[in-house]
Each structure stands twice: as structure tokens, then as C-alpha cells.
Amino acid sequence: MKIRRDVIRLALEIARESYPNEFIALLTGRKGIIEELIFLPFQAGETSAIIHMDMLPLGYKIYGTVHSHPSPNCSPSPQDIQMFMKHGIIHIIVCYPFSEDSWACYDKSGNPISIEVID
Ligand SMILES: [Zn+2]
């Protein structure tokens, strides 16, 4: 699995704009390359973020999720892992201060994994 650098940059930018609130989006793409974010209505509750998957346009393959943390902690919470398990296999967390390397990637169980960033 690979991800385009501009997808990471966009996620960091939206995280900065959303701060101090969190945002969440879905990762989509083609042939194992994450190329786009899909924004669906969501509720960031105390316990977990609920994504309204019924609003998903047809024809998109969901690779995973990206969400922001308004703190410098890029680790997934237990609630994050519950959400990871429901939506794909690659999960990115961007964390404050949302600079170029303020992000981490996890599998659906919350284990850190590496992902190749391509231009
Ligand atoms: Zn989180």
C-alpha cells in the first residue's frame, strides 16, 4: 500500500483548519495507492467517531481512515481501534502541530505500520 504525498498534505491542512476540533475522512484510491480523501458527515463523540457510511457514494473502495488529534499524541485510542476495525485496513492519525511529519500509520488492530509515500 502506498499513499500520495498530496493526500497527506491535504489531511494535515484540514487538521490545522479544524483545530482544536478533530476531523475524520476515508481513504480511497486505486490499485493499492491511496489517492483521495472522502469526507462524509461524522459525529466525533466522547466515545468514538461515527461515520455516516450510508452517505458513501457508490464505486469507491475504502482503504481506511484518517483523523486528527488536537494533541501531539499520534497513538490510537481504544475507541480509535474500534473504528479502525470497521473501516478498511490502513489508518492514519495526524497530530498537533500538523507539520509534514506529524502523522503515523496503523493497521486495523492499531499496530504501527509503515506506508510508502509517493510523489
Ligand atoms: Zn483518535
Boltz pocket constraint, residues with backbone or C-beta under 6 A from the ligand:
constraints:
  - pocket:
      binder: B
      contacts: [[A, 67], [A, 68], [A, 69], [A, 75], [A, 76], [A, 77], [A, 80], [A, 93]]
      max_distance: 6.0
